[in-house]
Amino acid sequence: MNLGILALGLAALGGSVGIGLLVSSVLQSSARQPEMFGKFQTTMFLGIAFIEGMFFITLAMAFAMG
């Protein structure tokens, strides 16, 4: 079994779970404090960008190893 493919699958799974938890937390926070939604949204997009960046780095490493 190619370990690069396994690493890619785990990275996709981790990224998806991370983004889901992040969006869920932002929605819960904005339900409690609707006036802070703008700041929550900015932070959410920054977090999503970092999570996706980590996924793409893992993708590049998987192709480099394979």
Backbone as JSON, one array per atom type, in Angstrom:
{
  "sequence": "MNLGILALGLAALGGSVGIGLLVSSVLQSSARQPEMFGKFQTTMFLGIAFIEGMFFITLAMAFAMG",
  "N": [[0.84, -1.18, 0.0], [0.51, 2.2, -0.8], [1.91, 4.69, 1.09], [1.63, 7.4, 0.74], [-0.89, 7.83, -0.36], [-2.5, 7.03, 1.74], [-1.75, 8.97, 3.64], [-2.73, 11.23, 2.37], [-5.48, 10.73, 2.37], [-6.0, 10.72, 5.16], [-5.29, 13.34, 5.74], [-7.23, 14.75, 4.3], [-9.51, 13.89, 5.65], [-8.98, 14.87, 8.26], [-8.83, 17.62, 7.72], [-11.45, 18.13, 6.86], [-12.98, 17.5, 9.14], [-11.9, 19.37, 10.91], [-12.64, 21.85, 9.7], [-15.41, 21.58, 9.8], [-15.87, 21.55, 12.62], [-14.94, 24.11, 13.24], [-16.67, 25.86, 11.8], [-19.07, 25.13, 13.0], [-18.62, 26.01, 15.64], [-18.41, 28.77, 15.21], [-20.99, 29.39, 14.32], [-22.5, 28.73, 16.6], [-21.43, 30.59, 18.4], [-22.13, 33.01, 17.17], [-24.85, 32.84, 17.4], [-25.19, 33.26, 20.06], [-24.05, 35.78, 20.47], [-24.97, 37.95, 18.41], [-24.09, 40.44, 17.47], [-21.37, 40.28, 17.19], [-20.79, 38.93, 14.91], [-19.39, 39.7, 12.59], [-16.66, 39.84, 13.36], [-16.34, 37.2, 14.17], [-16.73, 35.9, 11.74], [-14.58, 36.79, 10.18], [-12.43, 35.68, 11.59], [-13.12, 33.0, 11.29], [-12.8, 32.58, 8.51], [-10.06, 32.97, 8.3], [-9.11, 30.83, 9.86], [-10.1, 28.68, 8.34], [-8.58, 29.04, 6.04], [-6.0, 28.43, 7.0], [-6.34, 25.73, 7.71], [-6.96, 24.58, 5.22], [-4.59, 25.21, 3.92], [-2.77, 23.6, 5.29], [-3.72, 21.13, 4.45], [-3.12, 21.24, 1.68], [-0.35, 21.35, 1.75], [0.18, 18.82, 2.79], [-0.82, 17.34, 0.66], [1.02, 18.0, -1.35], [3.32, 16.88, -0.22], [2.59, 14.2, -0.22], [2.52, 13.62, -2.96], [5.2, 14.09, -3.53], [6.48, 12.09, -2.1], [5.52, 9.86, -3.36]],
  "CA": [[0.0, 0.0, 0.0], [1.27, 3.43, -0.88], [1.65, 5.5, 2.27], [1.23, 8.75, 0.32], [-2.34, 7.84, -0.54], [-3.05, 6.98, 3.09], [-1.54, 10.28, 4.24], [-3.65, 12.16, 1.72], [-6.82, 10.46, 2.89], [-6.07, 11.19, 6.54], [-5.26, 14.8, 5.72], [-8.55, 15.21, 3.87], [-10.43, 13.63, 6.76], [-8.68, 15.82, 9.32], [-9.23, 18.97, 7.29], [-12.91, 18.22, 6.83], [-13.45, 17.54, 10.53], [-11.49, 20.66, 11.47], [-13.48, 22.92, 9.16], [-16.75, 21.39, 10.36], [-15.89, 22.02, 14.01], [-14.75, 25.55, 13.24], [-17.91, 26.5, 11.36], [-20.06, 24.88, 14.05], [-18.35, 26.91, 16.76], [-18.74, 30.15, 14.82], [-22.45, 29.51, 14.29], [-22.97, 28.76, 17.98], [-21.02, 31.86, 19.0], [-22.91, 34.11, 16.6], [-26.21, 32.73, 17.93], [-25.17, 33.84, 21.41], [-23.72, 37.2, 20.37], [-25.1, 38.28, 16.98], [-23.39, 41.68, 17.09], [-19.97, 39.95, 16.96], [-20.69, 38.01, 13.78], [-18.35, 40.15, 11.66], [-15.35, 39.4, 13.85], [-16.32, 35.74, 14.11], [-16.63, 35.48, 10.35], [-13.21, 37.04, 9.75], [-11.6, 34.66, 12.22], [-13.47, 31.72, 10.7], [-12.17, 32.46, 7.2], [-8.63, 32.81, 8.53], [-8.91, 29.45, 10.3], [-10.33, 27.79, 7.19], [-7.42, 29.16, 5.15], [-4.88, 27.68, 7.58], [-6.64, 24.31, 7.62], [-6.8, 24.19, 3.82], [-3.16, 25.29, 3.61], [-2.15, 22.38, 5.81], [-4.11, 20.03, 3.55], [-2.39, 21.32, 0.42], [1.04, 20.97, 2.03], [0.19, 17.36, 2.87], [-1.01, 16.85, -0.7], [2.3, 18.12, -2.05], [4.24, 15.9, 0.35], [2.18, 12.86, -0.67], [3.0, 13.45, -4.34], [6.66, 14.06, -3.53], [6.91, 10.78, -1.6], [5.09, 8.79, -4.27]],
  "C": [[0.89, 1.24, 0.0], [0.92, 4.33, 0.3], [1.25, 6.94, 1.93], [-0.27, 8.87, 0.16], [-3.03, 7.82, 0.82], [-2.91, 8.33, 3.79], [-2.5, 11.32, 3.66], [-5.07, 11.97, 2.22], [-6.99, 10.95, 4.32], [-6.05, 12.71, 6.61], [-6.61, 15.37, 5.29], [-9.58, 15.02, 4.97], [-10.22, 14.64, 7.89], [-9.09, 17.23, 8.96], [-10.73, 19.15, 7.3], [-13.49, 18.31, 8.24], [-13.11, 18.88, 11.17], [-12.35, 21.81, 10.99], [-14.9, 22.79, 9.7], [-16.85, 21.88, 11.79], [-15.76, 23.53, 14.09], [-16.02, 26.29, 12.87], [-19.02, 26.31, 12.41], [-19.86, 25.83, 15.23], [-18.69, 28.36, 16.44], [-20.25, 30.36, 14.81], [-23.03, 29.55, 15.71], [-22.63, 30.09, 18.65], [-21.84, 33.02, 18.47], [-24.38, 34.02, 17.04], [-26.28, 33.34, 19.32], [-24.91, 35.34, 21.39], [-23.78, 37.62, 18.9], [-24.33, 39.53, 16.55], [-21.91, 41.42, 16.81], [-19.75, 39.1, 15.72], [-19.6, 38.42, 12.8], [-16.96, 39.7, 12.08], [-15.24, 37.88, 13.83], [-16.09, 35.25, 12.69], [-15.21, 35.67, 9.82], [-12.26, 35.98, 10.32], [-11.87, 33.29, 11.62], [-12.77, 31.54, 9.35], [-10.65, 32.31, 7.33], [-8.3, 31.39, 8.97], [-9.09, 28.46, 9.17], [-9.13, 27.85, 6.23], [-6.23, 28.38, 5.69], [-5.11, 26.17, 7.49], [-6.46, 23.81, 6.19], [-5.34, 24.25, 3.4], [-2.42, 24.06, 4.09], [-2.49, 21.18, 4.94], [-3.3, 20.06, 2.27], [-0.9, 21.01, 0.61], [1.16, 19.45, 2.12], [0.0, 16.74, 1.49], [0.31, 16.9, -1.48], [3.32, 17.11, -1.53], [3.89, 14.48, -0.1], [2.64, 12.61, -2.11], [4.52, 13.38, -4.41], [7.18, 12.7, -3.05], [6.58, 9.67, -2.6], [5.7, 8.96, -5.6]]
}
